[in-house]
């Protein structure tokens, strides 16, 4: 009987102590949902521009670091790509996600077609499989604020989109 009393008292004490945080473990780290931390998140890794030749090379990775619905580790418009009108843009697109993904420069949410010829990965609604790459080339011909988005159904609404701004002049830039 005495053994049971100690057991019950021990369980009650453990329950009380766990409630005050002694057994709760380390506090959870809070990481913004829009950006996956990475030392490689910099303009020099993702974008190269040649002002003399008016060319921009951009790397876009869907599901960067296999972390779900993101483009280069960003989601919900956290990445801003700015390109001058008339510059030649070459995008190396890689699908690092476990799901099929596509990308295209589009006018806005719910768009289903690439805005400029060559500015999307066919088939847009089906996407490409994990590990596949596509190199695409296009020239933005109209200035404005657009999106770089996955057009596989449900992906854009899950956060797989970035801002794609075409300016009348200036220099390319990338902000993450």
N, CA and C atoms as a LAMMPS dump frame, in Angstrom:
ITEM: TIMESTEP
0
ITEM: NUMBER OF ATOMS
528
ITEM: BOX BOUNDS ff ff ff
-5.0000000000000000e+02 5.0000000000000000e+02
-5.0000000000000000e+02 5.0000000000000000e+02
-5.0000000000000000e+02 5.0000000000000000e+02
ITEM: ATOMS id mol type element x y z
1 1 1 N 0.819 -1.191 0
2 1 2 C 0 0 0
3 1 3 C 0.866 1.26 0
4 2 1 N 1.962 1.18 0.753
5 2 2 C 2.863 2.303 0.852
6 2 3 C 3.518 2.605 -0.502
7 3 1 N 3.846 1.554 -1.283
8 3 2 C 4.446 1.747 -2.597
9 3 3 C 3.5 2.506 -3.512
10 4 1 N 2.215 2.193 -3.451
11 4 2 C 1.229 2.878 -4.283
12 4 3 C 1.11 4.353 -3.908
13 5 1 N 1.219 4.657 -2.63
14 5 2 C 1.129 6.049 -2.183
15 5 3 C 2.273 6.87 -2.76
16 6 1 N 3.502 6.286 -2.719
17 6 2 C 4.651 6.991 -3.289
18 6 3 C 4.508 7.168 -4.8
19 7 1 N 3.979 6.138 -5.461
20 7 2 C 3.792 6.209 -6.91
21 7 3 C 2.796 7.306 -7.28
22 8 1 N 1.666 7.35 -6.567
23 8 2 C 0.644 8.362 -6.833
24 8 3 C 1.202 9.754 -6.532
25 9 1 N 1.926 9.908 -5.44
26 9 2 C 2.504 11.199 -5.075
27 9 3 C 3.541 11.628 -6.121
28 10 1 N 4.323 10.687 -6.622
29 10 2 C 5.337 10.992 -7.647
30 10 3 C 4.703 11.445 -8.953
31 11 1 N 3.636 10.778 -9.356
32 11 2 C 2.932 11.161 -10.582
33 11 3 C 2.319 12.551 -10.42
34 12 1 N 1.735 12.822 -9.283
35 12 2 C 1.127 14.139 -9.044
36 12 3 C 2.192 15.232 -9.058
37 13 1 N 3.347 14.96 -8.44
38 13 2 C 4.432 15.939 -8.413
39 13 3 C 4.978 16.19 -9.823
40 14 1 N 5.141 15.133 -10.601
41 14 2 C 5.634 15.282 -11.979
42 14 3 C 4.653 16.092 -12.813
43 15 1 N 3.378 15.853 -12.633
44 15 2 C 2.366 16.603 -13.374
45 15 3 C 2.382 18.079 -13.001
46 16 1 N 2.562 18.366 -11.721
47 16 2 C 2.627 19.754 -11.271
48 16 3 C 3.866 20.44 -11.824
49 17 1 N 5.005 19.759 -11.79
50 17 2 C 6.258 20.354 -12.261
51 17 3 C 6.242 20.554 -13.775
52 18 1 N 5.633 19.62 -14.506
53 18 2 C 5.598 19.797 -15.964
54 18 3 C 4.718 20.97 -16.335
55 19 1 N 3.703 21.26 -15.524
56 19 2 C 2.848 22.401 -15.776
57 19 3 C 3.576 23.718 -15.586
58 20 1 N 4.63 23.739 -14.748
59 20 2 C 5.344 24.989 -14.547
60 20 3 C 6.521 25.111 -15.51
61 21 1 N 6.639 24.193 -16.441
62 21 2 C 7.629 24.357 -17.496
63 21 3 C 8.937 23.621 -17.276
64 22 1 N 9.102 22.923 -16.175
65 22 2 C 10.373 22.239 -15.927
66 22 3 C 10.646 21.122 -16.917
67 23 1 N 9.612 20.511 -17.459
68 23 2 C 9.789 19.404 -18.387
69 23 3 C 9.293 19.749 -19.794
70 24 1 N 9.096 21.007 -20.071
71 24 2 C 8.523 21.422 -21.351
72 24 3 C 9.536 21.437 -22.488
73 25 1 N 10.825 21.373 -22.189
74 25 2 C 11.849 21.416 -23.228
75 25 3 C 12.171 22.845 -23.6
76 26 1 N 13.074 23.027 -24.556
77 26 2 C 13.468 24.383 -24.945
78 26 3 C 12.324 25.103 -25.652
79 27 1 N 12.303 26.425 -25.561
80 27 2 C 11.234 27.163 -26.249
81 27 3 C 11.362 27.009 -27.752
82 28 1 N 10.233 27.015 -28.441
83 28 2 C 10.255 26.891 -29.889
84 28 3 C 10.815 28.156 -30.504
85 29 1 N 11.608 27.998 -31.572
86 29 2 C 12.125 29.147 -32.283
87 29 3 C 11.059 29.635 -33.254
88 30 1 N 10.916 30.927 -33.349
89 30 2 C 9.942 31.492 -34.271
90 30 3 C 10.673 31.94 -35.522
91 31 1 N 10.306 31.363 -36.655
92 31 2 C 10.886 31.704 -37.949
93 31 3 C 9.764 32.255 -38.808
94 32 1 N 9.973 33.413 -39.467
95 32 2 C 8.907 33.946 -40.322
96 32 3 C 8.486 32.927 -41.364
97 33 1 N 7.194 32.799 -41.568
98 33 2 C 6.663 31.808 -42.505
99 33 3 C 7.015 32.14 -43.949
100 34 1 N 7.372 33.409 -44.219
101 34 2 C 7.585 33.809 -45.603
102 34 3 C 8.984 33.496 -46.119
103 35 1 N 9.979 33.381 -45.24
104 35 2 C 11.346 33.204 -45.709
105 35 3 C 12.007 32.072 -44.945
106 36 1 N 12.641 31.168 -45.665
107 36 2 C 13.408 30.088 -45.057
108 36 3 C 14.832 30.582 -44.902
109 37 1 N 15.363 30.64 -43.672
110 37 2 C 16.704 31.176 -43.488
111 37 3 C 17.742 30.381 -44.267
112 38 1 N 18.636 31.087 -44.912
113 38 2 C 19.702 30.441 -45.666
114 38 3 C 20.83 31.435 -45.878
115 39 1 N 22.074 31.023 -45.652
116 39 2 C 23.181 31.935 -45.912
117 39 3 C 23.323 32.256 -47.398
118 40 1 N 22.7 31.446 -48.261
119 40 2 C 22.827 31.683 -49.699
120 40 3 C 21.77 32.641 -50.234
121 41 1 N 20.932 33.174 -49.344
122 41 2 C 19.904 34.125 -49.785
123 41 3 C 20.541 35.476 -50.03
124 42 1 N 21.028 35.681 -51.217
125 42 2 C 21.576 36.976 -51.578
126 42 3 C 21.42 37.175 -53.071
127 43 1 N 21.447 38.422 -53.477
128 43 2 C 21.275 38.721 -54.897
129 43 3 C 22.363 38.068 -55.728
130 44 1 N 23.59 38.011 -55.216
131 44 2 C 24.699 37.48 -56.016
132 44 3 C 24.545 35.991 -56.31
133 45 1 N 23.778 35.276 -55.518
134 45 2 C 23.569 33.841 -55.763
135 45 3 C 22.418 33.605 -56.731
136 46 1 N 21.338 34.379 -56.594
137 46 2 C 20.125 34.132 -57.358
138 46 3 C 20.055 34.925 -58.656
139 47 1 N 20.739 36.081 -58.735
140 47 2 C 20.614 36.931 -59.918
141 47 3 C 21.969 37.482 -60.348
142 48 1 N 22.21 37.446 -61.65
143 48 2 C 23.389 38.066 -62.252
144 48 3 C 22.902 38.938 -63.397
145 49 1 N 23.374 40.185 -63.447
146 49 2 C 22.962 41.11 -64.502
147 49 3 C 24.186 41.619 -65.251
148 50 1 N 24.025 41.808 -66.546
149 50 2 C 25.061 42.388 -67.388
150 50 3 C 24.451 43.632 -68.041
151 51 1 N 24.786 44.802 -67.47
152 51 2 C 24.198 46.057 -67.948
153 51 3 C 24.611 46.369 -69.377
154 52 1 N 25.834 46.014 -69.752
155 52 2 C 26.314 46.308 -71.106
156 52 3 C 25.525 45.535 -72.156
157 53 1 N 25.161 44.296 -71.835
158 53 2 C 24.429 43.457 -72.787
159 53 3 C 22.922 43.425 -72.525
160 54 1 N 22.476 44.101 -71.463
161 54 2 C 21.057 44.124 -71.083
162 54 3 C 20.512 42.712 -70.899
163 55 1 N 21.225 41.906 -70.095
164 55 2 C 20.796 40.538 -69.81
165 55 3 C 20.704 40.326 -68.305
166 56 1 N 19.779 39.475 -67.924
167 56 2 C 19.592 39.092 -66.529
168 56 3 C 19.496 37.575 -66.486
169 57 1 N 20.298 36.956 -65.633
170 57 2 C 20.199 35.519 -65.364
171 57 3 C 19.646 35.369 -63.961
172 58 1 N 18.57 34.605 -63.827
173 58 2 C 17.904 34.431 -62.547
174 58 3 C 17.735 32.948 -62.274
175 59 1 N 18.028 32.536 -61.052
176 59 2 C 17.79 31.164 -60.615
177 59 3 C 16.527 31.149 -59.775
178 60 1 N 15.596 30.269 -60.113
179 60 2 C 14.36 30.114 -59.348
180 60 3 C 14.24 28.649 -58.959
181 61 1 N 14.091 28.408 -57.662
182 61 2 C 13.962 27.041 -57.151
183 61 3 C 12.621 26.915 -56.444
184 62 1 N 11.765 26.063 -56.97
185 62 2 C 10.474 25.79 -56.327
186 62 3 C 10.695 24.789 -55.207
187 63 1 N 10.133 25.063 -54.042
188 63 2 C 10.306 24.164 -52.912
189 63 3 C 11.736 24.168 -52.405
190 64 1 N 12.381 25.339 -52.39
191 64 2 C 13.774 25.463 -51.972
192 64 3 C 14.015 24.721 -50.664
193 65 1 N 15.076 23.926 -50.635
194 65 2 C 15.451 23.126 -49.458
195 65 3 C 14.319 22.175 -49.053
196 66 1 N 13.489 21.798 -50.033
197 66 2 C 12.358 20.883 -49.797
198 66 3 C 11.461 21.374 -48.671
199 67 1 N 11.239 22.676 -48.604
200 67 2 C 10.453 23.277 -47.53
201 67 3 C 9.066 23.722 -47.987
202 68 1 N 8.444 22.961 -48.841
203 68 2 C 7.06 23.244 -49.19
204 68 3 C 6.859 24.291 -50.259
205 69 1 N 5.766 25.017 -50.145
206 69 2 C 5.338 25.958 -51.169
207 69 3 C 6.142 27.263 -51.084
208 70 1 N 7.239 27.33 -51.834
209 70 2 C 8.039 28.544 -51.848
210 70 3 C 8.82 28.652 -53.148
211 71 1 N 9.288 29.854 -53.447
212 71 2 C 10.194 30.132 -54.561
213 71 3 C 11.446 30.748 -53.951
214 72 1 N 12.574 30.065 -54.08
215 72 2 C 13.848 30.519 -53.496
216 72 3 C 13.724 30.761 -51.994
217 73 1 N 12.903 29.974 -51.343
218 73 2 C 12.754 30.088 -49.898
219 73 3 C 11.793 31.171 -49.449
220 74 1 N 11.104 31.815 -50.375
221 74 2 C 10.153 32.857 -50.002
222 74 3 C 8.759 32.461 -50.453
223 75 1 N 7.779 33.042 -49.816
224 75 2 C 6.391 32.738 -50.169
225 75 3 C 5.548 33.997 -50.044
226 76 1 N 4.381 33.949 -50.644
227 76 2 C 3.387 35.017 -50.518
228 76 3 C 3.925 36.401 -50.888
229 77 1 N 4.714 36.462 -51.946
230 77 2 C 5.17 37.755 -52.438
231 77 3 C 6.35 38.367 -51.7
232 78 1 N 7.057 37.592 -50.893
233 78 2 C 8.207 38.139 -50.161
234 78 3 C 9.404 38.406 -51.073
235 79 1 N 9.472 37.744 -52.225
236 79 2 C 10.562 37.985 -53.163
237 79 3 C 10.101 38.985 -54.221
238 80 1 N 10.976 39.975 -54.522
239 80 2 C 10.7 40.996 -55.536
240 80 3 C 11.789 40.939 -56.587
241 81 1 N 11.408 40.668 -57.826
242 81 2 C 12.321 40.68 -58.959
243 81 3 C 11.963 41.905 -59.791
244 82 1 N 12.959 42.748 -60.072
245 82 2 C 12.73 43.932 -60.895
246 82 3 C 13.65 43.857 -62.105
247 83 1 N 13.075 44.015 -63.3
248 83 2 C 13.814 43.905 -64.558
249 83 3 C 13.388 45.047 -65.473
250 84 1 N 14.343 45.721 -66.123
251 84 2 C 13.954 46.762 -67.073
252 84 3 C 13.305 46.18 -68.333
253 85 1 N 12.366 46.91 -68.863
254 85 2 C 11.699 46.539 -70.112
255 85 3 C 12.743 46.374 -71.225
256 86 1 N 12.575 45.327 -72.028
257 86 2 C 13.451 45.089 -73.172
258 86 3 C 14.722 44.322 -72.87
259 87 1 N 15.016 44.051 -71.59
260 87 2 C 16.194 43.259 -71.253
261 87 3 C 15.894 41.784 -71.517
262 88 1 N 16.916 41.021 -71.861
263 88 2 C 16.786 39.583 -72.095
264 88 3 C 16.918 38.865 -70.751
265 89 1 N 15.888 38.117 -70.373
266 89 2 C 15.862 37.413 -69.09
267 89 3 C 15.984 35.915 -69.345
268 90 1 N 16.939 35.278 -68.66
269 90 2 C 17.103 33.83 -68.722
270 90 3 C 16.894 33.306 -67.304
271 91 1 N 15.939 32.411 -67.161
272 91 2 C 15.65 31.845 -65.838
273 91 3 C 15.935 30.358 -65.847
274 92 1 N 16.779 29.95 -64.903
275 92 2 C 17.054 28.531 -64.662
276 92 3 C 16.099 28.112 -63.549
277 93 1 N 15.089 27.319 -63.913
278 93 2 C 14.068 26.888 -62.967
279 93 3 C 14.328 25.443 -62.562
280 94 1 N 14.37 25.191 -61.269
281 94 2 C 14.557 23.837 -60.73
282 94 3 C 13.412 23.537 -59.777
283 95 1 N 12.848 22.34 -59.876
284 95 2 C 11.814 21.917 -58.942
285 95 3 C 12.458 21.053 -57.862
286 96 1 N 12.595 21.617 -56.665
287 96 2 C 13.183 20.917 -55.524
288 96 3 C 12.096 20.413 -54.576
289 97 1 N 10.863 20.589 -54.975
290 97 2 C 9.725 20.208 -54.145
291 97 3 C 9.334 18.756 -54.396
292 98 1 N 8.608 18.191 -53.481
293 98 2 C 8.1 16.837 -53.653
294 98 3 C 6.894 16.765 -54.566
295 99 1 N 6.394 17.923 -54.977
296 99 2 C 5.225 17.996 -55.855
297 99 3 C 5.627 18.561 -57.204
298 100 1 N 4.822 18.288 -58.21
299 100 2 C 5.053 18.912 -59.515
300 100 3 C 4.835 20.415 -59.375
301 101 1 N 5.664 21.216 -60.042
302 101 2 C 5.556 22.667 -59.991
303 101 3 C 5.821 23.263 -61.354
304 102 1 N 5.24 24.411 -61.572
305 102 2 C 5.514 25.184 -62.778
306 102 3 C 5.848 26.596 -62.324
307 103 1 N 6.159 27.441 -63.262
308 103 2 C 6.275 28.861 -62.974
309 103 3 C 5.976 29.61 -64.245
310 104 1 N 5.507 30.825 -64.075
311 104 2 C 5.261 31.701 -65.209
312 104 3 C 5.178 33.133 -64.704
313 105 1 N 5.556 34.076 -65.556
314 105 2 C 5.299 35.477 -65.272
315 105 3 C 3.87 35.73 -65.749
316 106 1 N 3.01 36.148 -64.821
317 106 2 C 1.591 36.33 -65.118
318 106 3 C 1.129 37.724 -64.683
319 107 1 N -0.025 38.139 -65.2
320 107 2 C -0.579 39.465 -64.854
321 107 3 C -0.935 39.578 -63.377
322 108 1 N -1.517 38.545 -62.81
323 108 2 C -1.955 38.627 -61.425
324 108 3 C -2.54 37.31 -60.966
325 109 1 N -3.139 37.306 -59.769
326 109 2 C -3.729 36.076 -59.238
327 109 3 C -4.756 35.495 -60.208
328 110 1 N -4.822 34.215 -60.252
329 110 2 C -5.77 33.47 -61.083
330 110 3 C -5.436 33.477 -62.569
331 111 1 N -4.325 34.109 -62.982
332 111 2 C -3.926 34.061 -64.393
333 111 3 C -3.504 32.64 -64.737
334 112 1 N -3.77 32.242 -65.97
335 112 2 C -3.453 30.87 -66.374
336 112 3 C -2.47 30.803 -67.538
337 113 1 N -2.047 31.942 -68.051
338 113 2 C -1.134 31.979 -69.193
339 113 3 C 0.064 32.87 -68.886
340 114 1 N 1.217 32.508 -69.455
341 114 2 C 2.401 33.349 -69.323
342 114 3 C 2.153 34.671 -70.039
343 115 1 N 2.616 35.751 -69.439
344 115 2 C 2.405 37.089 -69.978
345 115 3 C 3.261 37.368 -71.208
346 116 1 N 4.494 36.862 -71.211
347 116 2 C 5.422 37.088 -72.325
348 116 3 C 5.754 35.745 -72.972
349 117 1 N 5.957 35.703 -74.279
350 117 2 C 6.356 34.435 -74.92
351 117 3 C 7.646 33.903 -74.296
352 118 1 N 7.609 32.637 -73.894
353 118 2 C 8.773 31.989 -73.285
354 118 3 C 8.885 32.164 -71.788
355 119 1 N 7.951 32.902 -71.154
356 119 2 C 8.045 33.198 -69.729
357 119 3 C 7.247 32.226 -68.874
358 120 1 N 7.374 30.937 -69.153
359 120 2 C 6.69 29.93 -68.353
360 120 3 C 7.161 28.532 -68.695
361 121 1 N 6.944 27.597 -67.767
362 121 2 C 7.35 26.203 -67.956
363 121 3 C 6.169 25.357 -68.391
364 122 1 N 6.147 24.945 -69.638
365 122 2 C 5.045 24.07 -70.058
366 122 3 C 5.246 22.662 -69.502
367 123 1 N 4.205 21.955 -69.195
368 123 2 C 2.8 22.361 -69.167
369 123 3 C 2.503 23.126 -67.876
370 124 1 N 1.951 24.313 -67.995
371 124 2 C 1.767 25.206 -66.854
372 124 3 C 0.869 24.628 -65.759
373 125 1 N -0.21 23.972 -66.123
374 125 2 C -1.139 23.448 -65.111
375 125 3 C -0.661 22.138 -64.498
376 126 1 N 0.231 21.42 -65.168
377 126 2 C 0.736 20.143 -64.638
378 126 3 C 2.085 20.293 -63.955
379 127 1 N 2.949 21.179 -64.473
380 127 2 C 4.255 21.388 -63.881
381 127 3 C 5.266 20.317 -64.271
382 128 1 N 6.447 20.441 -63.69
383 128 2 C 7.51 19.458 -63.906
384 128 3 C 7.766 18.721 -62.601
385 129 1 N 8.29 17.517 -62.698
386 129 2 C 8.503 16.666 -61.527
387 129 3 C 9.689 17.119 -60.687
388 130 1 N 9.747 16.605 -59.477
389 130 2 C 10.849 16.902 -58.562
390 130 3 C 12.184 16.572 -59.223
391 131 1 N 13.141 17.493 -59.061
392 131 2 C 14.476 17.288 -59.601
393 131 3 C 14.646 17.727 -61.041
394 132 1 N 13.57 18 -61.741
395 132 2 C 13.686 18.44 -63.131
396 132 3 C 14.02 19.929 -63.192
397 133 1 N 14.674 20.309 -64.306
398 133 2 C 15.068 21.703 -64.541
399 133 3 C 14.598 22.148 -65.907
400 134 1 N 14.373 23.443 -66.03
401 134 2 C 14.055 24.05 -67.313
402 134 3 C 14.79 25.382 -67.389
403 135 1 N 15.348 25.672 -68.549
404 135 2 C 15.943 26.983 -68.792
405 135 3 C 15.032 27.712 -69.758
406 136 1 N 14.569 28.873 -69.344
407 136 2 C 13.629 29.638 -70.151
408 136 3 C 14.187 31.016 -70.444
409 137 1 N 13.755 31.563 -71.544
410 137 2 C 14.297 32.827 -72.023
411 137 3 C 13.167 33.679 -72.58
412 138 1 N 13.143 34.963 -72.189
413 138 2 C 12.1 35.863 -72.68
414 138 3 C 12.559 37.311 -72.54
415 139 1 N 11.826 38.182 -73.173
416 139 2 C 12.067 39.622 -73.096
417 139 3 C 10.768 40.283 -72.642
418 140 1 N 10.768 40.907 -71.449
419 140 2 C 9.563 41.614 -71.015
420 140 3 C 9.357 42.873 -71.864
421 141 1 N 8.189 42.984 -72.47
422 141 2 C 7.937 44.048 -73.445
423 141 3 C 6.997 45.142 -72.961
424 142 1 N 6.422 44.965 -71.766
425 142 2 C 5.549 46.015 -71.235
426 142 3 C 5.876 46.239 -69.754
427 143 1 N 5.985 47.491 -69.334
428 143 2 C 6.244 47.748 -67.918
429 143 3 C 4.989 47.507 -67.087
430 144 1 N 5.21 47.172 -65.815
431 144 2 C 4.092 46.963 -64.901
432 144 3 C 4.471 46.056 -63.757
433 145 1 N 3.534 45.848 -62.853
434 145 2 C 3.712 44.953 -61.71
435 145 3 C 2.983 43.654 -61.99
436 146 1 N 3.745 42.57 -62.002
437 146 2 C 3.212 41.255 -62.337
438 146 3 C 3.594 40.259 -61.249
439 147 1 N 3.393 38.982 -61.536
440 147 2 C 3.743 37.92 -60.591
441 147 3 C 4.563 36.844 -61.277
442 148 1 N 5.427 36.237 -60.508
443 148 2 C 6.108 35.002 -60.876
444 148 3 C 5.423 33.953 -60.013
445 149 1 N 4.693 33.019 -60.635
446 149 2 C 3.849 32.125 -59.841
447 149 3 C 3.839 30.712 -60.397
448 150 1 N 3.578 29.76 -59.505
449 150 2 C 3.315 28.384 -59.928
450 150 3 C 1.866 28.32 -60.366
451 151 1 N 1.638 27.797 -61.562
452 151 2 C 0.272 27.712 -62.08
453 151 3 C -0.348 26.327 -61.91
454 152 1 N 0.311 25.448 -61.162
455 152 2 C -0.31 24.176 -60.807
456 152 3 C -1.46 24.528 -59.85
457 153 1 N -2.672 24.021 -60.097
458 153 2 C -3.815 24.397 -59.269
459 153 3 C -3.533 24.269 -57.767
460 154 1 N -3.855 25.351 -57.042
461 154 2 C -3.699 25.386 -55.591
462 154 3 C -2.342 25.889 -55.109
463 155 1 N -1.34 25.928 -55.979
464 155 2 C -0.001 26.315 -55.533
465 155 3 C 0.129 27.815 -55.282
466 156 1 N -0.365 28.632 -56.204
467 156 2 C -0.25 30.078 -56.009
468 156 3 C -0.993 30.509 -54.749
469 157 1 N -2.182 29.975 -54.527
470 157 2 C -2.956 30.332 -53.336
471 157 3 C -2.309 29.793 -52.056
472 158 1 N -1.392 28.833 -52.197
473 158 2 C -0.656 28.307 -51.046
474 158 3 C 0.647 29.062 -50.796
475 159 1 N 0.908 30.1 -51.575
476 159 2 C 2.068 30.938 -51.317
477 159 3 C 3.152 30.926 -52.361
478 160 1 N 3.023 30.103 -53.416
479 160 2 C 4.078 30 -54.422
480 160 3 C 3.965 31.11 -55.463
481 161 1 N 4.294 32.338 -55.034
482 161 2 C 4.318 33.451 -55.968
483 161 3 C 5.265 34.517 -55.438
484 162 1 N 5.801 35.301 -56.37
485 162 2 C 6.694 36.416 -56.06
486 162 3 C 6.315 37.59 -56.943
487 163 1 N 6.757 38.769 -56.565
488 163 2 C 6.527 39.96 -57.388
489 163 3 C 7.52 39.967 -58.546
490 164 1 N 7.051 40.333 -59.728
491 164 2 C 7.902 40.491 -60.902
492 164 3 C 7.548 41.841 -61.507
493 165 1 N 8.45 42.814 -61.346
494 165 2 C 8.182 44.186 -61.762
495 165 3 C 9.042 44.51 -62.98
496 166 1 N 8.397 45.02 -64.024
497 166 2 C 9.103 45.46 -65.228
498 166 3 C 9.065 46.988 -65.23
499 167 1 N 10.266 47.584 -65.195
500 167 2 C 10.375 49.036 -65.167
501 167 3 C 10.71 49.572 -66.561
502 168 1 N 10.357 50.821 -66.861
503 168 2 C 10.673 51.383 -68.174
504 168 3 C 12.183 51.539 -68.401
505 169 1 N 12.953 51.68 -67.313
506 169 2 C 14.41 51.827 -67.42
507 169 3 C 15.019 51.434 -66.069
508 170 1 N 16.331 51.631 -65.934
509 170 2 C 16.99 51.341 -64.664
510 170 3 C 17.782 50.047 -64.704
511 171 1 N 18.035 49.506 -63.527
512 171 2 C 18.843 48.299 -63.357
513 171 3 C 17.999 47.181 -62.738
514 172 1 N 18.336 45.927 -63.057
515 172 2 C 17.646 44.806 -62.418
516 172 3 C 17.976 44.748 -60.933
517 173 1 N 17.052 44.191 -60.165
518 173 2 C 17.316 43.984 -58.744
519 173 3 C 16.519 42.793 -58.244
520 174 1 N 16.979 42.285 -57.116
521 174 2 C 16.308 41.167 -56.458
522 174 3 C 16.291 41.466 -54.977
523 175 1 N 15.119 41.394 -54.386
524 175 2 C 14.977 41.602 -52.948
525 175 3 C 14.253 40.41 -52.35
526 176 1 N 14.887 39.823 -51.349
527 176 2 C 14.28 38.672 -50.674
528 176 3 C 13.876 39.055 -49.269
